[in-house]
């Protein structure tokens, strides 16, 4: 992303100039502006993102803190703004009409499609756009990485009939990307996704950690790192990671998964009431995600709330897109539940609650 330097940007400070004029003079599409107010040791930072062509406000956020933690809050504000802009600009760019799209346009359109709910059609749209981007620029590390990521994600969501072939293709793509750009955080993230689709969570962890070393604002890598740590048995490290992702990107389209993961950890550790609170928040954050409803089914089953459990089960099956919730055996066949220690926790809590909710064994 091309960003004007701070020294140039500050020449417009406190001058009566329109956003459109700034956009024309600097050749930028977006302007991030804000203000700082202080009262004693307390201060408030306001930031907003504006489309320089239309002057439409795309995003705004407020940050409060005190001077005793000034540098920590400055770092936090920077990270949260970076995470937010990564999402908002993708959405705004994907909405722009373009008569002659290039590879970057196709990547942005593909990312916008990838952020939609996980369905066969949405995956097909995203993958088609990433393939088009790669055709326009065969050496694009971004296109290779996004296409590999989407193929692995489709396998992970069990929405393809050719999982082995797609994982093999994703692995080839990401090998090319990493060979060309070994420090690219997106490429390492996609490699982690490929390994996770192969149920190699222990091998995926270093890839997500490398992605974060190069881009510490990558909330997707934070979430996946937490998930893989759960699968390998490091359950105590999961909730702090997911809370970090929520703090950095509270309005992220994937935030429902982060709330779900926290709720799942609470349920696995038999803190059922606390699990319900997080799982209900997951449903509110992402109403199209079936996982929180499945885990709520189990939680209500464990609490003996049969009617609520069956209502959640009905919703889970309606949203699921396949038959995985038809029986315990089918669910175990299509999903990975970690190392033996974690599988035992699932058996004692998650599966026990699903059985009480009425899901048959076979």
C-alpha positions in Angstrom: 0.0 0.0 0.0 1.4 3.4 -1.0 1.3 5.7 2.0 2.2 9.4 2.0 5.0 10.3 4.6 4.0 11.9 7.8 6.0 15.1 7.1 4.1 15.7 3.9 0.7 14.8 5.5 1.3 17.2 8.4 1.6 20.2 6.0 -2.2 20.1 5.8 -2.6 20.2 9.6 -5.1 22.9 10.7 -5.5 24.3 7.2 -8.9 24.9 5.6 -8.5 22.4 2.8 -11.0 19.8 1.6 -10.3 16.1 1.6 -10.9 16.0 -2.2 -8.1 18.6 -2.7 -5.7 16.5 -0.5 -6.5 13.5 -2.6 -5.8 15.3 -5.8 -2.6 17.0 -4.7 -1.1 13.9 -3.1 -2.5 11.3 -5.5 -4.2 9.2 -2.7 -7.6 7.5 -2.5 -8.0 7.6 1.2 -7.2 10.0 4.1 -6.9 9.0 7.7 -7.4 12.0 10.0 -7.9 12.4 13.7 -7.5 14.5 16.8 -6.1 14.2 20.3 -7.7 15.8 23.4 -6.2 15.8 26.9 -7.7 16.5 30.3 -5.1 16.1 33.1 -3.6 12.6 32.8 -6.4 11.4 30.5 -6.5 11.7 26.8 -8.8 10.7 23.9 -7.8 9.9 20.3 -10.3 10.0 17.5 -9.5 8.6 14.1 -11.5 8.3 10.9 -11.0 7.1 7.4 -12.4 9.2 4.5 -12.7 8.4 0.8 -10.8 11.2 -0.9 -12.9 11.0 -4.0 -16.4 11.2 -2.4 -15.5 12.5 1.1 -17.6 9.6 2.5 -16.7 8.5 6.0 -15.8 4.8 5.9 -14.7 4.1 9.4 -14.2 5.8 12.8 -12.9 4.8 16.1 -12.2 6.3 19.6 -9.3 5.4 21.9 -9.1 6.4 25.6 -6.1 6.2 27.9 -3.9 7.9 30.4 -0.4 9.3 30.2 1.1 6.6 32.5 0.8 4.1 29.7 1.3 6.5 26.8 3.7 4.4 24.7 1.8 1.2 25.2 -1.4 2.9 24.1 0.3 4.5 21.1 1.4 1.1 20.0 -2.1 -0.3 20.6 -3.8 2.5 18.6 -1.4 2.0 15.7 -2.1 -1.8 15.6 -5.9 -1.4 15.8 -5.9 1.2 13.1 -3.7 -1.0 10.9 -6.0 -4.0 11.4 -9.1 -1.9 10.7 -7.8 -0.3 7.5 -6.8 -3.7 6.2 -10.5 -4.6 6.2 -12.1 -1.3 5.4 -9.9 -0.5 2.4 -10.5 -4.0 0.9 -14.3 -3.5 1.1 -14.1 0.1 -0.3 -11.8 -1.0 -3.2 -14.0 -4.0 -4.0 -17.0 -1.6 -4.5 -15.2 0.7 -7.0 -16.3 0.2 -10.6 -13.3 -0.7 -12.8 -13.5 -1.1 -16.6 -10.0 -2.6 -16.9 -9.2 -4.5 -13.8 -5.6 -5.6 -13.1 -4.3 -8.3 -10.8 -4.6 -6.2 -7.6 -8.2 -5.4 -8.4 -8.9 -9.1 -8.7 -7.2 -9.8 -5.4 -9.2 -7.2 -3.6 -12.5 -8.5 -5.2 -11.4 -12.0 -4.2 -10.7 -11.0 -0.6 -14.1 -9.3 -0.4 -15.7 -12.6 -1.6 -13.5 -14.6 0.8 -14.9 -12.5 3.7 -18.4 -13.6 3.0 -20.0 -16.6 4.8 -18.4 -19.9 4.0 -20.5 -21.5 1.2 -19.6 -23.3 -2.0 -20.6 -20.4 -4.1 -18.7 -17.8 -2.1 -15.5 -20.0 -2.2 -16.0 -20.6 -5.9 -16.2 -16.8 -6.5 -13.2 -16.0 -4.4 -11.0 -18.8 -5.9 -12.0 -17.7 -9.5 -11.0 -14.1 -8.8 -7.6 -15.2 -7.3 -7.0 -17.4 -10.3 -7.8 -14.5 -12.5 -5.3 -12.4 -10.6 -2.7 -15.0 -11.0 -3.4 -15.3 -14.7 -2.9 -11.5 -15.1 0.3 -11.6 -13.0 1.8 -15.2 -12.9 4.6 -14.2 -10.5 2.4 -12.5 -8.0 3.2 -13.7 -4.5 -0.1 -12.2 -3.2 -2.2 -14.0 -5.8 -0.4 -17.3 -5.1 -0.8 -16.9 -1.4 -4.5 -15.9 -1.5 -5.3 -18.7 -3.9 -3.5 -21.2 -1.7 -5.2 -19.8 1.4 -8.7 -20.1 -0.2 -8.1 -23.6 -1.4 -7.0 -24.8 2.0 -9.9 -23.0 3.7 -12.4 -24.7 1.4 -10.9 -28.0 2.4 -11.1 -27.1 6.1 -14.7 -26.2 5.8 -15.4 -29.5 4.0 -16.9 -27.7 1.0 -15.1 -29.5 -1.8 -15.3 -33.0 -3.3 -11.6 -33.0 -4.2 -9.8 -32.2 -1.0 -6.6 -34.1 -1.7 -6.1 -32.4 -5.1 -6.8 -29.0 -3.7 -4.4 -29.4 -0.9 -1.7 -30.6 -3.3 -2.3 -27.6 -5.5 -2.3 -25.2 -2.6 1.0 -26.7 -1.4 2.6 -26.1 -4.8 1.4 -22.6 -5.0 2.6 -21.6 -1.5 6.0 -23.3 -2.2 6.4 -21.0 -5.2 5.4 -17.9 -3.1 7.8 -18.7 -0.3 10.6 -19.4 -2.7 10.1 -15.9 -4.3 9.4 -14.1 -1.0 10.5 -16.0 2.1 9.6 -13.0 4.4 6.1 -12.5 3.2 3.7 -12.8 6.1 0.7 -13.8 4.0 2.6 -16.6 2.4 3.6 -18.0 5.8 -0.1 -17.7 6.9 -1.2 -19.6 3.8 1.4 -22.3 4.5 0.0 -22.6 8.0 -3.5 -23.1 6.6 -2.3 -25.8 4.2 -0.6 -27.6 7.1 -3.7 -27.2 9.2 -5.8 -28.7 6.5 -3.4 -31.7 6.6 -4.1 -31.9 10.4 -0.4 -30.9 11.0 -1.1 -28.3 13.7 2.2 -28.7 15.4 3.9 -27.8 12.1 1.5 -25.0 11.4 2.3 -23.1 14.6 5.8 -21.9 13.5 4.2 -20.7 10.2 1.7 -18.5 12.0 4.4 -17.3 14.4 6.6 -16.3 11.5 3.6 -14.5 9.9 3.2 -12.5 13.1 6.9 -11.8 13.4 6.7 -10.0 10.0 3.2 -8.5 10.6 2.2 -8.4 14.2 -1.2 -7.0 13.3 -2.3 -10.1 11.5 -5.4 -11.0 13.5 -6.1 -14.1 11.4 -2.7 -15.5 12.3 -3.4 -14.8 16.0 -6.7 -16.7 15.8 -5.2 -19.6 13.9 -2.2 -19.8 16.3 -4.6 -20.0 19.2 -6.6 -22.7 17.4 -3.5 -24.8 16.7 -2.2 -24.5 20.2 -5.6 -25.9 21.4 -5.3 -28.8 19.0 -1.8 -29.7 20.2 -2.8 -29.5 23.9 -1.6 -26.0 24.9 -5.1 -25.1 26.0 -4.0 -22.4 28.6 -2.5 -20.3 25.8 -5.6 -20.1 23.7 -7.9 -17.5 25.4 -5.3 -14.8 25.7 -4.5 -15.0 22.0 -8.2 -14.9 21.0 -8.8 -11.9 23.2 -5.8 -10.2 21.6 -7.4 -10.7 18.2 -10.7 -9.3 19.4 -9.0 -6.2 20.9 -7.1 -5.5 17.7 -10.1 -5.9 15.4 -13.4 -5.8 17.3 -15.5 -5.4 14.1 -13.7 -8.0 12.1 -15.9 -10.3 9.9 -14.2 -13.3 11.5 -14.6 -12.1 15.1 -17.4 -14.6 15.7 -14.8 -17.4 15.4 -12.7 -15.8 18.0 -15.6 -15.6 20.5 -16.5 -19.1 19.6 -13.0 -20.4 20.3 -13.0 -18.7 23.7 -16.4 -20.3 24.5 -15.2 -23.7 23.3 -12.2 -23.6 25.6 -14.4 -22.7 28.6 -16.7 -25.6 27.7 -13.8 -28.0 27.3 -12.7 -27.0 30.8 -16.2 -27.5 32.2 -17.0 -23.8 32.7 -20.3 -24.2 31.0 -22.0 -21.0 32.1 -19.1 -18.9 31.0 -19.0 -20.8 27.7 -22.6 -19.9 27.0 -21.9 -16.2 27.4 -19.0 -16.3 24.9 -20.9 -18.5 22.5 -23.9 -16.3 22.5 -21.6 -13.3 21.7 -20.2 -15.3 18.8 -23.7 -15.8 17.4 -24.3 -12.1 17.7 -21.0 -11.2 16.0 -21.4 -13.6 13.1 -25.0 -14.8 12.7 -24.1 -17.0 9.8 -21.6 -19.1 11.6 -22.9 -22.6 12.6 -20.1 -23.5 15.0 -21.2 -21.4 18.0 -24.7 -22.8 17.6 -23.3 -26.4 17.7 -21.3 -25.6 20.9 -24.4 -23.9 22.4 -26.3 -27.1 21.6 -23.8 -29.0 23.7 -23.7 -26.4 26.5 -27.5 -26.4 26.9 -27.5 -30.2 26.7 -24.9 -30.3 29.6 -27.1 -27.9 31.6 -30.2 -30.0 31.1 -32.0 -27.3 29.1 -33.4 -29.7 26.5 -35.7 -27.2 24.6 -32.9 -24.7 24.2 -30.5 -27.4 23.2 -32.8 -28.7 20.5 -33.5 -25.2 19.2 -29.8 -24.6 18.8 -29.4 -28.0 17.1 -32.1 -27.2 14.6 -30.3 -23.9 13.8 -27.0 -25.7 13.6 -28.3 -28.2 11.1 -30.0 -25.5 9.0 -26.8 -23.4 8.8 -24.4 -26.3 8.5 -24.5 -26.9 4.8 -23.8 -30.7 5.1 -24.8 -33.7 7.3 -22.0 -33.5 9.8 -24.4 -32.9 12.7 -26.6 -35.9 11.8 -24.6 -38.1 14.2 -21.6 -38.1 16.5 -19.8 -40.6 14.2 -20.3 -38.3 11.2 -19.0 -35.3 13.0 -15.9 -37.1 14.2 -15.3 -38.2 10.6 -15.3 -34.8 9.0 -13.6 -32.7 11.7 -10.2 -32.8 13.5 -10.3 -32.7 17.3 -6.6 -32.6 18.2 -4.2 -34.7 20.1 -5.5 -37.5 22.4 -5.6 -35.1 25.5 -7.8 -32.7 23.7 -10.0 -35.4 22.1 -10.6 -36.7 25.6 -11.8 -33.2 26.7 -14.1 -33.1 23.7 -15.5 -36.5 24.6 -16.2 -35.5 28.2 -17.8 -32.2 27.4 -18.7 -31.3 23.8 -19.8 -34.7 22.6 -21.5 -35.5 25.9 -23.6 -32.4 25.6 -24.5 -33.2 21.9 -25.6 -36.6 23.0 -27.9 -35.1 25.7 -29.2 -32.7 23.1 -30.4 -35.7 21.0 -27.7 -36.3 18.4 -27.4 -40.1 17.8 -24.2 -42.0 18.0 -24.4 -43.4 14.5 
